[in-house]
């Protein structure tokens, strides 16, 4: 529907929502949110498949779940690296 711009906007919103749900700040600000949303959409689609509403070529529910998983794992890695 929106093409690349729509995917970037939806990816940014998904990344922001996932970070808010987890209470984690995503490194990189807006760019970090976009990356987390788009990569999370890919992860979510691989794990959960394609279902639910689609906006900007991103299926919302799998993308949100994938982004939550991605942000959680990245935060664990960053936490472990800070302890060293």
Secondary structure as UniProt FT lines:
FT   HELIX           4..22
FT   TURN            27..28
FT   HELIX           29..48
FT   STRAND          54..55
FT   TURN            56..57
FT   STRAND          58..59
FT   HELIX           60..83
//
